[in-house]
Each structure stands twice: as structure tokens, then as C-alpha cells.
Amino acid sequence: MLVSYRALYRVWRPQTFKDLIGQDHVTTTLKNALKEGHFSHAYLFSGPRGTGKTSAAKLMAKAVNCVHGPTPEPCNTCDACRKITEGSLMDVVEIDAASNRGVDEIRDLRDKVKYAPTEVRYKVYIVDEVHMLTPEAFNALLKTLEEPPEHVMFILATTEPHKLPSTIISRCQRFSFRRHTLNNILDHLKKICVDQGIEAEEAALVAIAQAADGGMRDALSLLDQVLAFSDRQVDEAAVLAVTGSVSRSTLGGLMKSCLEGEAPRALETVNGLLMDGLDPERLVHDLIQLSRDLLLLTAAPELEEVKQWIASEQEWVHLGQQASSAWLEQALDTLIHAQQQMKWAPHPRVVLEMTLVRLCRGERQAPSAKEAVDLAAVDRLQEQLHRLQKQVEGLKAQRRPVQLEATPSAAEPKKSQVKKESAPRRVSAKVAGLDLFLHEGSPERLRQVTQGWPDVLARVKEQKITVHAWLIDGEPVAATENQVLVAFKNTIHRETTEKEANKSLIEQVIREVLGFPMRLVTVMRADWESRRASSETSVTEEEPPSQTSGVSSSSDNSEDPVERAVELFGTDIVEITD
């Protein structure tokens, strides 16, 4: 005879508001509204998965339709309560918005809303994952949600409330469900084990509660899985085998190896774990969690979570004393970056091993934003100093012995005193392009580009590592509002970067990382420095001559009396004679 089995999370679904664990701010408000008879026609329940949103919706349906209701606590014995629990009451409709997300389904719902309930007082529509509805479906629901018939109640549930239109949210009473604490999950697991006669180790239940990540349903599902795996014997080894995690002692030993710089020992430990079938991403996840716990232990030892779950482990306390906050922050940065890389890397194991070597050597994965800005500022100061030195050398080379010129005779024609305009020089297209950056460059825009350049290189490396190999030779040296000039030392690197496909990829990454579009312009570093130096030299040459020249500066600036006379009296009256 086949015996049907019900999952633990279904068996232990809350049947009264007091059974709804960890959501007192929600249950108190709903119970008071039911007691006063002032409940709303539309509710929005939002929060992480497994926190009781759908259970609370069914409890509301029971409370308003119970034979003793509306009541703050349904009896669970009348026909209405029993049918709602079984899911067989036709007037309580559960809709999965993920599979019924179109406008046609919502129009059908809108047509059926006007019909009165057949068995109970209120027709209740529970729409789960409501954020999956299309914009057209939301628009079709708006009017009905704003002014539904008196016998209808809507309860919307979602894990992503930010995706809902504000017009929908404003028509509902919103309740935010909180993630369950470790203590709440652990107490509930112990209660279930006692009730079911299950032998469970404390460490095993703690591991389940931590793996559930705040979701009670996830915790009960994991407990179900462990029971099936270990023949109803819940121990830590079984939990680790089911979740694919690493024991706390092994994690502690691995972290200690990294702290002491023992790369061979760390790699040997990881190799053994991977040979046992451990997922590299799961190991990085566990290392991030451990680094976070140790950072809390060193930075905020007075927190309740630290006192109860971290400080109680003597091994963790020793590690926290051995590691500095700076090292732990660096470790977290490196591990989080590795976790992101693993999502796209063809060889996650290599990423994991490189990360551990960096941790053992105390190296950072990439400089922080502040460090990138500081390094760029130092580079700019060095370049300015180099330019000033060149200007001083140029001025010294231009100095010549001063010779006084003879005073021009009165008989000398006036045109000899007129300085001829120098013919304009022809400027190449390449030089003109560089002049644009010299004359219209934006220091603020260059600062923004320089600050985000390490992130641009990292994103390019994720998308196409060969392009990153060419681009890493370049460095942003100037920028306008919509162009960035990147100087290269190697010609082949610059030419390969200029290829259309590579250039388009880099410009797309710049737009995604920096948040604004920039056209990529490349130049050889020698050409850029030469043009910048010549531009500064030309500015120096255009300064007015010193007063040691043959003609004084006051005479240069004074106005010619002949020209003044012509201006006052006209050419018909003034006659110029030699």
C-alpha cells in the first residue's frame, strides 16, 4: 500500500496567527483590524522567500470567512476553515502570477470578481509573485483593485516589491515580512524534532539554520532532505553532505593557513576538498561568511549575534585575535571579487587557487577607488613636474646676449617698423585631434575616468581577456565631456585596440561601468608628450618681449601719432610727407 508523504513545511504551516513565527509586527496589526472589523479590501505582503507571506494570506482568508468571524483567530474546525486549509474552497482563489501573467488572465479575473461568493462571506484572491504580471495586466487590475465589490478581498504577495507600479502599491495596505533570525529557526527546528521524535545534534541544527539564510521554509526543506539522507539521524556530517558545505574546523584551518602565509598547506587542503566533490563556489561562499564573522568579532564584539554564535567558538576567537581588521577587509574584497569572477570563468578551480595564493601573500585583487584616485593624482603631479623642467631648460636655451639696436632714422619708411604676421603653420589631423584634448580637456571628467579605469579593465577582462591584454598597456591621459584619450607605449597594442570590434567592446564597457558614454581615442605616449611639450613652449614664446630690447615696451604699446591724426581728421585733410 502506497502511503502519501507530506513535506514538513506543509505539515507545519501556521494555522493561527500565533503560529506565524517572527512576524509580530504583521500579526498584531492584522488581528487588531479583524477585531475592530476595519480590515482593508487589498493587502500587499512583501519580503524574502519562506517568511510566511502565503501562510498569512490564507490565515486572513480563514479569519474573514470563519463561521465565528471575522475573528482574530480562526477556529480551524468549521467547514470554511477546513476547506481553506485543504485548498478546496472555490471562493478562495490562489493565482500564480508567474504563469498567469498576461492581460487576458487578469481580464478574466476582473469579469469573475463581480459574482458573489457561493459558500462564504468573502471571495478572496491571493496573487502570489505579483511582480511577474505584465504592465498591461497591472493596468487591467488597477480599477478593480481601487474599487472592488464589497464581497471581494485581494491579497498580493511578492519578493520584489520594487518591481510593482506605484499605482498598485498605493491602493494596498503594505506589510513587510522580515527575514527569520537564527534563533527563531533553531527553536522551531528543535520543536519539530521533539514532536517528530527525531534525534538531532545541536551543531547539525545550527548548520541547517545558517544554510536557510532567514527562510523558515528552506530550513524545513533541508531538514526533510537530511532525514531522508541519514535515515532520521540528524548529525553535522549529514547536513554538510546535503548542503555541500565545509565543516567549521576545516574552514578555520584553511583561514589560518592564509593568515600565516602557508600557501602550500592551503592549496593542499583545497585540493582534498575538491577531490571529495566540493563546489569551488560553495567554498568561496563559506570563506566569505567566515571572514564576515571574524570581522564582526574584531570590530563589534558587543553585538548579540557575535556573543551567541561567534564568540562561543574558541577557535573563532583565536582566529579573530590573530587577524587584523585590515587583513579581514582585504580578504573579503578579494573573496567577493573571486565569487563574481567564478560566475563567468571557464575554470573556477583556477580562480579559487589564485585567490588563496593572494590571501596568503596579502595581496589585493585590485586597488580600491580611493587608492586609484591617489595614484592618478601622483602620476599627474609627476607629469606636471616633468613639463616644468622642460620649460626651464627651453628658456635657458633661448637666452642670448642682449644687443641694443640703433634708433631708426626719421627717413626710414614706417612699414619697416611694422612686424609681419607669421604665416600659419599647417596642422596635421592627428595634431589637431590632440589639440582638442589640450584646449578643451576636462580635468573633472579625466578624474572620473581614472577613478573607474580599474573597474573598466576588470569588466573587459571578464568579457574578453584578449582585449584586456592589449588595453592594459594604455592609460587615460586626457578627456573631454564625451571622449577619452588613452596613451599606449607599444604600437601593436594600440593598433589592436583600435580594431572596430575591440573598440566597440571597450566603449560599451566604459558606458556600463562609468554610467556615461565616452568615445575611445588612442595615441602613442611619445606623440602625446611631444605635442603637449610643444604646445607649452609655443605659449611661452608668445609672451611680450622684455624691456631690454631695442624698442621699449612703452613705445610698443603707445599709439602712432600719424595713425591717430588720420583717425581724427581723415585722409583728405592729413598729408603725410617724409
Helices and strands as residue ranges (DSSP letters): H 8-11, G 17-19, H 24-36, E 42-46, H 53-65, H 79-86, E 92-96, H 103-113, E 123-128, G 130-132, H 135-146, E 152-158, G 161-163, H 166-169, E 173-176, H 182-196, E 199-200, H 202-212, H 216-230, E 233-234, H 236-243, H 248-259, H 263-275, H 280-299, H 304-305, I 306-310, H 314-322, H 325-342, H 348-361, H 369-398, G 414-417, H 429-440, H 443-463, H 465-471, E 475-479, E 483-488, H 491-497, H 500-514, E 519-524, H 525-541, H 553-557, H 561-569
